[in-house]
Amino acid sequence: MAVINRDGNRIKLKAFTFQSLANATATFDIQQPGDCNTLLGFNVYAPVGGTTVGKKMSLTINSLQLVDNIDATEANPVLNNSAKTMLNINTPLAGNDTIKLNWTDTAVGTYVINIYYKF
Protein backbone atom coordinates (compact mmCIF):
# COMPACT_ATOMS: atom_id res chain seq x y z
CA MET A 1 0.00 0.00 0.00
CA ALA A 2 1.36 3.41 -0.94
CA VAL A 3 1.10 6.51 1.18
CA ILE A 4 1.30 10.06 -0.11
CA ASN A 5 3.08 12.26 2.41
CA ARG A 6 2.59 15.97 2.89
CA ASP A 7 5.34 16.74 0.34
CA GLY A 8 3.34 14.92 -2.35
CA ASN A 9 5.80 12.02 -2.55
CA ARG A 10 4.47 8.52 -3.03
CA ILE A 11 6.04 6.39 -0.31
CA LYS A 12 6.00 2.63 0.16
CA LEU A 13 7.17 0.47 3.02
CA LYS A 14 8.72 -3.00 2.78
CA ALA A 15 9.72 -5.14 5.77
CA PHE A 16 12.45 -7.77 5.98
CA THR A 17 12.96 -10.18 8.89
CA PHE A 18 16.44 -11.40 9.79
CA GLN A 19 18.01 -13.57 12.47
CA SER A 20 21.19 -12.50 14.25
CA LEU A 21 24.03 -14.74 15.38
CA ALA A 22 25.45 -14.91 18.91
CA ASN A 23 28.71 -12.98 19.37
CA ALA A 24 29.12 -12.41 15.66
CA THR A 25 28.43 -10.07 12.77
CA ALA A 26 26.02 -11.38 10.14
CA THR A 27 25.51 -9.88 6.69
CA PHE A 28 22.07 -9.80 5.10
CA ASP A 29 21.16 -8.91 1.53
CA ILE A 30 18.15 -6.63 1.28
CA GLN A 31 16.20 -7.14 -1.91
CA GLN A 32 15.40 -3.79 -3.43
CA PRO A 33 11.74 -3.49 -4.40
CA GLY A 34 11.44 -3.29 -8.19
CA ASP A 35 9.65 0.07 -8.18
CA CYS A 36 12.06 1.74 -5.72
CA ASN A 37 13.86 4.80 -7.06
CA THR A 38 14.88 6.51 -3.79
CA LEU A 39 15.65 4.88 -0.46
CA LEU A 40 14.25 7.37 2.04
CA GLY A 41 15.25 5.61 5.23
CA PHE A 42 14.66 2.68 7.53
CA ASN A 43 13.91 1.60 11.06
CA VAL A 44 14.75 -1.57 12.97
CA TYR A 45 12.97 -3.30 15.81
CA ALA A 46 12.75 -6.60 17.67
CA PRO A 47 9.17 -7.84 17.23
CA VAL A 48 8.97 -10.16 20.23
CA GLY A 49 10.21 -8.94 23.61
CA GLY A 50 13.69 -8.05 22.39
CA THR A 51 15.58 -4.83 22.14
CA THR A 52 17.99 -3.20 19.71
CA VAL A 53 20.02 -1.67 22.56
CA GLY A 54 23.69 -2.57 22.30
CA LYS A 55 23.40 -4.03 18.80
CA LYS A 56 25.62 -2.54 16.09
CA MET A 57 24.65 -2.10 12.47
CA SER A 58 26.04 -0.89 9.15
CA LEU A 59 24.22 -0.36 5.86
CA THR A 60 25.97 -0.43 2.50
CA ILE A 61 24.56 0.34 -0.94
CA ASN A 62 26.78 -0.49 -3.93
CA SER A 63 29.95 -0.46 -1.80
CA LEU A 64 29.06 2.96 -0.35
CA GLN A 65 28.76 2.68 3.42
CA LEU A 66 25.85 4.93 4.43
CA VAL A 67 25.58 3.79 8.05
CA ASP A 68 28.82 2.76 9.73
CA ASN A 69 28.71 0.66 12.89
CA ILE A 70 26.06 2.68 14.73
CA ASP A 71 24.11 1.50 17.75
CA ALA A 72 20.92 0.04 16.28
CA THR A 73 18.90 2.02 18.83
CA GLU A 74 19.46 5.04 16.55
CA ALA A 75 17.23 3.32 13.98
CA ASN A 76 14.52 2.42 16.52
CA PRO A 77 12.15 5.41 16.93
CA VAL A 78 10.65 4.06 20.16
CA LEU A 79 13.94 3.49 21.96
CA ASN A 80 15.68 6.66 20.80
CA ASN A 81 12.68 8.82 21.82
CA SER A 82 12.46 10.33 18.36
CA ALA A 83 9.41 11.83 16.69
CA LYS A 84 10.76 10.51 13.38
CA THR A 85 9.50 7.16 12.12
CA MET A 86 12.77 6.29 10.40
CA LEU A 87 16.48 6.99 10.19
CA ASN A 88 16.64 9.21 7.09
CA ILE A 89 19.05 8.31 4.28
CA ASN A 90 17.42 9.78 1.12
CA THR A 91 19.62 7.99 -1.42
CA PRO A 92 18.76 7.57 -5.11
CA LEU A 93 18.78 4.01 -6.45
CA ALA A 94 19.30 2.69 -9.97
CA GLY A 95 17.13 -0.42 -9.84
CA ASN A 96 19.87 -3.04 -9.63
CA ASP A 97 21.57 -1.87 -6.45
CA THR A 98 23.22 -4.15 -3.91
CA ILE A 99 22.01 -3.36 -0.40
CA LYS A 100 23.69 -5.09 2.56
CA LEU A 101 22.96 -4.91 6.26
CA ASN A 102 25.69 -5.92 8.72
CA TRP A 103 24.35 -6.71 12.19
CA THR A 104 26.50 -7.41 15.25
CA ASP A 105 24.82 -9.05 18.23
CA THR A 106 25.73 -10.77 21.48
CA ALA A 107 22.84 -13.24 21.28
CA VAL A 108 20.61 -14.92 18.74
CA GLY A 109 17.58 -12.76 17.99
CA THR A 110 14.94 -11.99 15.39
CA TYR A 111 14.62 -8.45 14.06
CA VAL A 112 12.69 -6.55 11.42
CA ILE A 113 14.05 -3.81 9.20
CA ASN A 114 11.45 -1.59 7.54
CA ILE A 115 12.57 0.11 4.33
CA TYR A 116 10.81 3.34 3.33
CA TYR A 117 11.14 4.28 -0.32
CA LYS A 118 9.75 6.48 -3.09
CA PHE A 119 8.54 5.00 -6.36
Phi and psi in radians as a Rosetta constraint file:
Dihedral C 1 N 2 CA 2 C 2 CIRCULARHARMONIC -1.653 0.35
Dihedral N 2 CA 2 C 2 N 3 CIRCULARHARMONIC 2.612 0.35
Dihedral C 2 N 3 CA 3 C 3 CIRCULARHARMONIC -2.152 0.35
Dihedral N 3 CA 3 C 3 N 4 CIRCULARHARMONIC 2.439 0.35
Dihedral C 3 N 4 CA 4 C 4 CIRCULARHARMONIC -1.821 0.35
Dihedral N 4 CA 4 C 4 N 5 CIRCULARHARMONIC 2.067 0.35
Dihedral C 4 N 5 CA 5 C 5 CIRCULARHARMONIC -1.471 0.35
Dihedral N 5 CA 5 C 5 N 6 CIRCULARHARMONIC 3.132 0.35
Dihedral C 5 N 6 CA 6 C 6 CIRCULARHARMONIC -1.171 0.35
Dihedral N 6 CA 6 C 6 N 7 CIRCULARHARMONIC -0.275 0.35
Dihedral C 6 N 7 CA 7 C 7 CIRCULARHARMONIC -1.503 0.35
Dihedral N 7 CA 7 C 7 N 8 CIRCULARHARMONIC -0.027 0.35
Dihedral C 7 N 8 CA 8 C 8 CIRCULARHARMONIC 1.503 0.35
Dihedral N 8 CA 8 C 8 N 9 CIRCULARHARMONIC 0.084 0.35
Dihedral C 8 N 9 CA 9 C 9 CIRCULARHARMONIC -1.404 0.35
Dihedral N 9 CA 9 C 9 N 10 CIRCULARHARMONIC 2.470 0.35
Dihedral C 9 N 10 CA 10 C 10 CIRCULARHARMONIC -1.547 0.35
Dihedral N 10 CA 10 C 10 N 11 CIRCULARHARMONIC 2.105 0.35
Dihedral C 10 N 11 CA 11 C 11 CIRCULARHARMONIC -2.089 0.35
Dihedral N 11 CA 11 C 11 N 12 CIRCULARHARMONIC 2.392 0.35
Dihedral C 11 N 12 CA 12 C 12 CIRCULARHARMONIC -2.103 0.35
Dihedral N 12 CA 12 C 12 N 13 CIRCULARHARMONIC 2.852 0.35
Dihedral C 12 N 13 CA 13 C 13 CIRCULARHARMONIC -2.296 0.35
Dihedral N 13 CA 13 C 13 N 14 CIRCULARHARMONIC 2.308 0.35
Dihedral C 13 N 14 CA 14 C 14 CIRCULARHARMONIC -2.300 0.35
Dihedral N 14 CA 14 C 14 N 15 CIRCULARHARMONIC 2.343 0.35
Dihedral C 14 N 15 CA 15 C 15 CIRCULARHARMONIC -1.896 0.35
Dihedral N 15 CA 15 C 15 N 16 CIRCULARHARMONIC 2.514 0.35
Dihedral C 15 N 16 CA 16 C 16 CIRCULARHARMONIC -2.251 0.35
Dihedral N 16 CA 16 C 16 N 17 CIRCULARHARMONIC 2.371 0.35
Dihedral C 16 N 17 CA 17 C 17 CIRCULARHARMONIC -1.797 0.35
Dihedral N 17 CA 17 C 17 N 18 CIRCULARHARMONIC 2.430 0.35
Dihedral C 17 N 18 CA 18 C 18 CIRCULARHARMONIC -2.461 0.35
Dihedral N 18 CA 18 C 18 N 19 CIRCULARHARMONIC 2.762 0.35
Dihedral C 18 N 19 CA 19 C 19 CIRCULARHARMONIC -2.018 0.35
Dihedral N 19 CA 19 C 19 N 20 CIRCULARHARMONIC 2.217 0.35
Dihedral C 19 N 20 CA 20 C 20 CIRCULARHARMONIC -1.479 0.35
Dihedral N 20 CA 20 C 20 N 21 CIRCULARHARMONIC 2.902 0.35
Dihedral C 20 N 21 CA 21 C 21 CIRCULARHARMONIC -1.910 0.35
Dihedral N 21 CA 21 C 21 N 22 CIRCULARHARMONIC 2.642 0.35
Dihedral C 21 N 22 CA 22 C 22 CIRCULARHARMONIC -1.304 0.35
Dihedral N 22 CA 22 C 22 N 23 CIRCULARHARMONIC 2.279 0.35
Dihedral C 22 N 23 CA 23 C 23 CIRCULARHARMONIC 0.910 0.35
Dihedral N 23 CA 23 C 23 N 24 CIRCULARHARMONIC 0.768 0.35
Dihedral C 23 N 24 CA 24 C 24 CIRCULARHARMONIC -2.715 0.35
Dihedral N 24 CA 24 C 24 N 25 CIRCULARHARMONIC 2.898 0.35
Dihedral C 24 N 25 CA 25 C 25 CIRCULARHARMONIC -1.866 0.35
Dihedral N 25 CA 25 C 25 N 26 CIRCULARHARMONIC 2.215 0.35
Dihedral C 25 N 26 CA 26 C 26 CIRCULARHARMONIC -1.948 0.35
Dihedral N 26 CA 26 C 26 N 27 CIRCULARHARMONIC 2.541 0.35
Dihedral C 26 N 27 CA 27 C 27 CIRCULARHARMONIC -1.945 0.35
Dihedral N 27 CA 27 C 27 N 28 CIRCULARHARMONIC 2.312 0.35
Dihedral C 27 N 28 CA 28 C 28 CIRCULARHARMONIC -2.167 0.35
Dihedral N 28 CA 28 C 28 N 29 CIRCULARHARMONIC 2.349 0.35
Dihedral C 28 N 29 CA 29 C 29 CIRCULARHARMONIC -1.494 0.35
Dihedral N 29 CA 29 C 29 N 30 CIRCULARHARMONIC 2.297 0.35
Dihedral C 29 N 30 CA 30 C 30 CIRCULARHARMONIC -1.829 0.35
Dihedral N 30 CA 30 C 30 N 31 CIRCULARHARMONIC 2.077 0.35
Dihedral C 30 N 31 CA 31 C 31 CIRCULARHARMONIC -1.317 0.35
Dihedral N 31 CA 31 C 31 N 32 CIRCULARHARMONIC 2.076 0.35
Dihedral C 31 N 32 CA 32 C 32 CIRCULARHARMONIC -1.226 0.35
Dihedral N 32 CA 32 C 32 N 33 CIRCULARHARMONIC 2.233 0.35
Dihedral C 32 N 33 CA 33 C 33 CIRCULARHARMONIC -1.034 0.35
Dihedral N 33 CA 33 C 33 N 34 CIRCULARHARMONIC 2.477 0.35
Dihedral C 33 N 34 CA 34 C 34 CIRCULARHARMONIC -1.046 0.35
Dihedral N 34 CA 34 C 34 N 35 CIRCULARHARMONIC -0.510 0.35
Dihedral C 34 N 35 CA 35 C 35 CIRCULARHARMONIC -1.696 0.35
Dihedral N 35 CA 35 C 35 N 36 CIRCULARHARMONIC 0.202 0.35
Dihedral C 35 N 36 CA 36 C 36 CIRCULARHARMONIC -1.415 0.35
Dihedral N 36 CA 36 C 36 N 37 CIRCULARHARMONIC 2.169 0.35
Dihedral C 36 N 37 CA 37 C 37 CIRCULARHARMONIC -2.044 0.35
Dihedral N 37 CA 37 C 37 N 38 CIRCULARHARMONIC -0.266 0.35
Dihedral C 37 N 38 CA 38 C 38 CIRCULARHARMONIC -2.535 0.35
Dihedral N 38 CA 38 C 38 N 39 CIRCULARHARMONIC 2.160 0.35
Dihedral C 38 N 39 CA 39 C 39 CIRCULARHARMONIC -1.464 0.35
Dihedral N 39 CA 39 C 39 N 40 CIRCULARHARMONIC 1.942 0.35
Dihedral C 39 N 40 CA 40 C 40 CIRCULARHARMONIC -1.391 0.35
Dihedral N 40 CA 40 C 40 N 41 CIRCULARHARMONIC -0.720 0.35
Dihedral C 40 N 41 CA 41 C 41 CIRCULARHARMONIC 2.976 0.35
Dihedral N 41 CA 41 C 41 N 42 CIRCULARHARMONIC -2.969 0.35
Dihedral C 41 N 42 CA 42 C 42 CIRCULARHARMONIC -2.741 0.35
Dihedral N 42 CA 42 C 42 N 43 CIRCULARHARMONIC 2.861 0.35
Dihedral C 42 N 43 CA 43 C 43 CIRCULARHARMONIC -2.405 0.35
Dihedral N 43 CA 43 C 43 N 44 CIRCULARHARMONIC 2.829 0.35
Dihedral C 43 N 44 CA 44 C 44 CIRCULARHARMONIC -2.345 0.35
Dihedral N 44 CA 44 C 44 N 45 CIRCULARHARMONIC 2.427 0.35
Dihedral C 44 N 45 CA 45 C 45 CIRCULARHARMONIC -2.630 0.35
Dihedral N 45 CA 45 C 45 N 46 CIRCULARHARMONIC 2.829 0.35
Dihedral C 45 N 46 CA 46 C 46 CIRCULARHARMONIC -1.746 0.35
Dihedral N 46 CA 46 C 46 N 47 CIRCULARHARMONIC 1.992 0.35
Dihedral C 46 N 47 CA 47 C 47 CIRCULARHARMONIC -1.234 0.35
Dihedral N 47 CA 47 C 47 N 48 CIRCULARHARMONIC -0.430 0.35
Dihedral C 47 N 48 CA 48 C 48 CIRCULARHARMONIC -2.227 0.35
Dihedral N 48 CA 48 C 48 N 49 CIRCULARHARMONIC 1.693 0.35
Dihedral C 48 N 49 CA 49 C 49 CIRCULARHARMONIC 1.024 0.35
Dihedral N 49 CA 49 C 49 N 50 CIRCULARHARMONIC 0.181 0.35
Dihedral C 49 N 50 CA 50 C 50 CIRCULARHARMONIC -1.758 0.35
Dihedral N 50 CA 50 C 50 N 51 CIRCULARHARMONIC -3.073 0.35
Dihedral C 50 N 51 CA 51 C 51 CIRCULARHARMONIC -2.494 0.35
Dihedral N 51 CA 51 C 51 N 52 CIRCULARHARMONIC 2.719 0.35
Dihedral C 51 N 52 CA 52 C 52 CIRCULARHARMONIC -1.684 0.35
Dihedral N 52 CA 52 C 52 N 53 CIRCULARHARMONIC 0.021 0.35
Dihedral C 52 N 53 CA 53 C 53 CIRCULARHARMONIC -1.093 0.35
Dihedral N 53 CA 53 C 53 N 54 CIRCULARHARMONIC 2.286 0.35
Dihedral C 53 N 54 CA 54 C 54 CIRCULARHARMONIC 1.459 0.35
Dihedral N 54 CA 54 C 54 N 55 CIRCULARHARMONIC -0.091 0.35
Dihedral C 54 N 55 CA 55 C 55 CIRCULARHARMONIC -1.514 0.35
Dihedral N 55 CA 55 C 55 N 56 CIRCULARHARMONIC 2.551 0.35
Dihedral C 55 N 56 CA 56 C 56 CIRCULARHARMONIC -1.973 0.35
Dihedral N 56 CA 56 C 56 N 57 CIRCULARHARMONIC 2.515 0.35
Dihedral C 56 N 57 CA 57 C 57 CIRCULARHARMONIC -2.491 0.35
Dihedral N 57 CA 57 C 57 N 58 CIRCULARHARMONIC 2.655 0.35
Dihedral C 57 N 58 CA 58 C 58 CIRCULARHARMONIC -2.371 0.35
Dihedral N 58 CA 58 C 58 N 59 CIRCULARHARMONIC 2.591 0.35
Dihedral C 58 N 59 CA 59 C 59 CIRCULARHARMONIC -2.284 0.35
Dihedral N 59 CA 59 C 59 N 60 CIRCULARHARMONIC 2.217 0.35
Dihedral C 59 N 60 CA 60 C 60 CIRCULARHARMONIC -2.160 0.35
Dihedral N 60 CA 60 C 60 N 61 CIRCULARHARMONIC 2.358 0.35
Dihedral C 60 N 61 CA 61 C 61 CIRCULARHARMONIC -2.173 0.35
Dihedral N 61 CA 61 C 61 N 62 CIRCULARHARMONIC 2.062 0.35
Dihedral C 61 N 62 CA 62 C 62 CIRCULARHARMONIC 0.897 0.35
Dihedral N 62 CA 62 C 62 N 63 CIRCULARHARMONIC 0.840 0.35
Dihedral C 62 N 63 CA 63 C 63 CIRCULARHARMONIC 1.236 0.35
Dihedral N 63 CA 63 C 63 N 64 CIRCULARHARMONIC 0.046 0.35
Dihedral C 63 N 64 CA 64 C 64 CIRCULARHARMONIC -1.705 0.35
Dihedral N 64 CA 64 C 64 N 65 CIRCULARHARMONIC 2.011 0.35
Dihedral C 64 N 65 CA 65 C 65 CIRCULARHARMONIC -1.433 0.35
Dihedral N 65 CA 65 C 65 N 66 CIRCULARHARMONIC 1.935 0.35
Dihedral C 65 N 66 CA 66 C 66 CIRCULARHARMONIC -1.580 0.35
Dihedral N 66 CA 66 C 66 N 67 CIRCULARHARMONIC -0.578 0.35
Dihedral C 66 N 67 CA 67 C 67 CIRCULARHARMONIC -2.206 0.35
Dihedral N 67 CA 67 C 67 N 68 CIRCULARHARMONIC 2.168 0.35
Dihedral C 67 N 68 CA 68 C 68 CIRCULARHARMONIC -2.096 0.35
Dihedral N 68 CA 68 C 68 N 69 CIRCULARHARMONIC 1.731 0.35
Dihedral C 68 N 69 CA 69 C 69 CIRCULARHARMONIC 0.962 0.35
Dihedral N 69 CA 69 C 69 N 70 CIRCULARHARMONIC 0.804 0.35
Dihedral C 69 N 70 CA 70 C 70 CIRCULARHARMONIC -1.551 0.35
Dihedral N 70 CA 70 C 70 N 71 CIRCULARHARMONIC 2.796 0.35
Dihedral C 70 N 71 CA 71 C 71 CIRCULARHARMONIC -1.204 0.35
Dihedral N 71 CA 71 C 71 N 72 CIRCULARHARMONIC 2.242 0.35
Dihedral C 71 N 72 CA 72 C 72 CIRCULARHARMONIC -1.079 0.35
Dihedral N 72 CA 72 C 72 N 73 CIRCULARHARMONIC -0.290 0.35
Dihedral C 72 N 73 CA 73 C 73 CIRCULARHARMONIC -1.062 0.35
Dihedral N 73 CA 73 C 73 N 74 CIRCULARHARMONIC -0.480 0.35
Dihedral C 73 N 74 CA 74 C 74 CIRCULARHARMONIC -1.081 0.35
Dihedral N 74 CA 74 C 74 N 75 CIRCULARHARMONIC -0.451 0.35
Dihedral C 74 N 75 CA 75 C 75 CIRCULARHARMONIC -1.761 0.35
Dihedral N 75 CA 75 C 75 N 76 CIRCULARHARMONIC 0.237 0.35
Dihedral C 75 N 76 CA 76 C 76 CIRCULARHARMONIC -2.031 0.35
Dihedral N 76 CA 76 C 76 N 77 CIRCULARHARMONIC 1.794 0.35
Dihedral C 76 N 77 CA 77 C 77 CIRCULARHARMONIC -1.102 0.35
Dihedral N 77 CA 77 C 77 N 78 CIRCULARHARMONIC -0.427 0.35
Dihedral C 77 N 78 CA 78 C 78 CIRCULARHARMONIC -1.302 0.35
Dihedral N 78 CA 78 C 78 N 79 CIRCULARHARMONIC -0.822 0.35
Dihedral C 78 N 79 CA 79 C 79 CIRCULARHARMONIC -1.329 0.35
Dihedral N 79 CA 79 C 79 N 80 CIRCULARHARMONIC -0.471 0.35
Dihedral C 79 N 80 CA 80 C 80 CIRCULARHARMONIC -1.651 0.35
Dihedral N 80 CA 80 C 80 N 81 CIRCULARHARMONIC 0.185 0.35
Dihedral C 80 N 81 CA 81 C 81 CIRCULARHARMONIC 0.920 0.35
Dihedral N 81 CA 81 C 81 N 82 CIRCULARHARMONIC 0.740 0.35
Dihedral C 81 N 82 CA 82 C 82 CIRCULARHARMONIC -1.792 0.35
Dihedral N 82 CA 82 C 82 N 83 CIRCULARHARMONIC 2.572 0.35
Dihedral C 82 N 83 CA 83 C 83 CIRCULARHARMONIC -1.414 0.35
Dihedral N 83 CA 83 C 83 N 84 CIRCULARHARMONIC -0.224 0.35
Dihedral C 83 N 84 CA 84 C 84 CIRCULARHARMONIC -1.381 0.35
Dihedral N 84 CA 84 C 84 N 85 CIRCULARHARMONIC 2.559 0.35
Dihedral C 84 N 85 CA 85 C 85 CIRCULARHARMONIC -1.505 0.35
Dihedral N 85 CA 85 C 85 N 86 CIRCULARHARMONIC -0.267 0.35
Dihedral C 85 N 86 CA 86 C 86 CIRCULARHARMONIC -2.599 0.35
Dihedral N 86 CA 86 C 86 N 87 CIRCULARHARMONIC 2.839 0.35
Dihedral C 86 N 87 CA 87 C 87 CIRCULARHARMONIC -1.469 0.35
Dihedral N 87 CA 87 C 87 N 88 CIRCULARHARMONIC 2.005 0.35
Dihedral C 87 N 88 CA 88 C 88 CIRCULARHARMONIC -1.291 0.35
Dihedral N 88 CA 88 C 88 N 89 CIRCULARHARMONIC 2.358 0.35
Dihedral C 88 N 89 CA 89 C 89 CIRCULARHARMONIC -2.153 0.35
Dihedral N 89 CA 89 C 89 N 90 CIRCULARHARMONIC -0.797 0.35
Dihedral C 89 N 90 CA 90 C 90 CIRCULARHARMONIC 0.895 0.35
Dihedral N 90 CA 90 C 90 N 91 CIRCULARHARMONIC 1.130 0.35
Dihedral C 90 N 91 CA 91 C 91 CIRCULARHARMONIC -2.066 0.35
Dihedral N 91 CA 91 C 91 N 92 CIRCULARHARMONIC 2.221 0.35
Dihedral C 91 N 92 CA 92 C 92 CIRCULARHARMONIC -1.194 0.35
Dihedral N 92 CA 92 C 92 N 93 CIRCULARHARMONIC 2.574 0.35
Dihedral C 92 N 93 CA 93 C 93 CIRCULARHARMONIC -2.160 0.35
Dihedral N 93 CA 93 C 93 N 94 CIRCULARHARMONIC 2.703 0.35
Dihedral C 93 N 94 CA 94 C 94 CIRCULARHARMONIC -1.746 0.35
Dihedral N 94 CA 94 C 94 N 95 CIRCULARHARMONIC -0.217 0.35
Dihedral C 94 N 95 CA 95 C 95 CIRCULARHARMONIC 1.911 0.35
Dihedral N 95 CA 95 C 95 N 96 CIRCULARHARMONIC -0.366 0.35
Dihedral C 95 N 96 CA 96 C 96 CIRCULARHARMONIC -2.230 0.35
Dihedral N 96 CA 96 C 96 N 97 CIRCULARHARMONIC 0.575 0.35
Dihedral C 96 N 97 CA 97 C 97 CIRCULARHARMONIC -1.299 0.35
Dihedral N 97 CA 97 C 97 N 98 CIRCULARHARMONIC 2.657 0.35
Dihedral C 97 N 98 CA 98 C 98 CIRCULARHARMONIC -1.803 0.35
Dihedral N 98 CA 98 C 98 N 99 CIRCULARHARMONIC 2.034 0.35
Dihedral C 98 N 99 CA 99 C 99 CIRCULARHARMONIC -2.006 0.35
Dihedral N 99 CA 99 C 99 N 100 CIRCULARHARMONIC 2.174 0.35
Dihedral C 99 N 100 CA 100 C 100 CIRCULARHARMONIC -2.211 0.35
Dihedral N 100 CA 100 C 100 N 101 CIRCULARHARMONIC 2.405 0.35
Dihedral C 100 N 101 CA 101 C 101 CIRCULARHARMONIC -1.963 0.35
Dihedral N 101 CA 101 C 101 N 102 CIRCULARHARMONIC 2.179 0.35
Dihedral C 101 N 102 CA 102 C 102 CIRCULARHARMONIC -1.823 0.35
Dihedral N 102 CA 102 C 102 N 103 CIRCULARHARMONIC 2.259 0.35
Dihedral C 102 N 103 CA 103 C 103 CIRCULARHARMONIC -2.255 0.35
Dihedral N 103 CA 103 C 103 N 104 CIRCULARHARMONIC 2.142 0.35
Dihedral C 103 N 104 CA 104 C 104 CIRCULARHARMONIC -1.913 0.35
Dihedral N 104 CA 104 C 104 N 105 CIRCULARHARMONIC 2.267 0.35
Dihedral C 104 N 105 CA 105 C 105 CIRCULARHARMONIC -2.450 0.35
Dihedral N 105 CA 105 C 105 N 106 CIRCULARHARMONIC 2.761 0.35
Dihedral C 105 N 106 CA 106 C 106 CIRCULARHARMONIC -1.698 0.35
Dihedral N 106 CA 106 C 106 N 107 CIRCULARHARMONIC -0.202 0.35
Dihedral C 106 N 107 CA 107 C 107 CIRCULARHARMONIC -2.530 0.35
Dihedral N 107 CA 107 C 107 N 108 CIRCULARHARMONIC 2.869 0.35
Dihedral C 107 N 108 CA 108 C 108 CIRCULARHARMONIC -1.274 0.35
Dihedral N 108 CA 108 C 108 N 109 CIRCULARHARMONIC 2.348 0.35
Dihedral C 108 N 109 CA 109 C 109 CIRCULARHARMONIC -2.744 0.35
Dihedral N 109 CA 109 C 109 N 110 CIRCULARHARMONIC 2.821 0.35
Dihedral C 109 N 110 CA 110 C 110 CIRCULARHARMONIC -1.924 0.35
Dihedral N 110 CA 110 C 110 N 111 CIRCULARHARMONIC 2.333 0.35
Dihedral C 110 N 111 CA 111 C 111 CIRCULARHARMONIC -2.367 0.35
Dihedral N 111 CA 111 C 111 N 112 CIRCULARHARMONIC 2.844 0.35
Dihedral C 111 N 112 CA 112 C 112 CIRCULARHARMONIC -2.200 0.35
Dihedral N 112 CA 112 C 112 N 113 CIRCULARHARMONIC 2.335 0.35
Dihedral C 112 N 113 CA 113 C 113 CIRCULARHARMONIC -1.982 0.35
Dihedral N 113 CA 113 C 113 N 114 CIRCULARHARMONIC 2.194 0.35
Dihedral C 113 N 114 CA 114 C 114 CIRCULARHARMONIC -1.759 0.35
Dihedral N 114 CA 114 C 114 N 115 CIRCULARHARMONIC 2.174 0.35
Dihedral C 114 N 115 CA 115 C 115 CIRCULARHARMONIC -1.805 0.35
Dihedral N 115 CA 115 C 115 N 116 CIRCULARHARMONIC 2.171 0.35
Dihedral C 115 N 116 CA 116 C 116 CIRCULARHARMONIC -1.795 0.35
Dihedral N 116 CA 116 C 116 N 117 CIRCULARHARMONIC 2.261 0.35
Dihedral C 116 N 117 CA 117 C 117 CIRCULARHARMONIC -2.568 0.35
Dihedral N 117 CA 117 C 117 N 118 CIRCULARHARMONIC 2.748 0.35
Dihedral C 117 N 118 CA 118 C 118 CIRCULARHARMONIC -1.671 0.35
Dihedral N 118 CA 118 C 118 N 119 CIRCULARHARMONIC 2.663 0.35
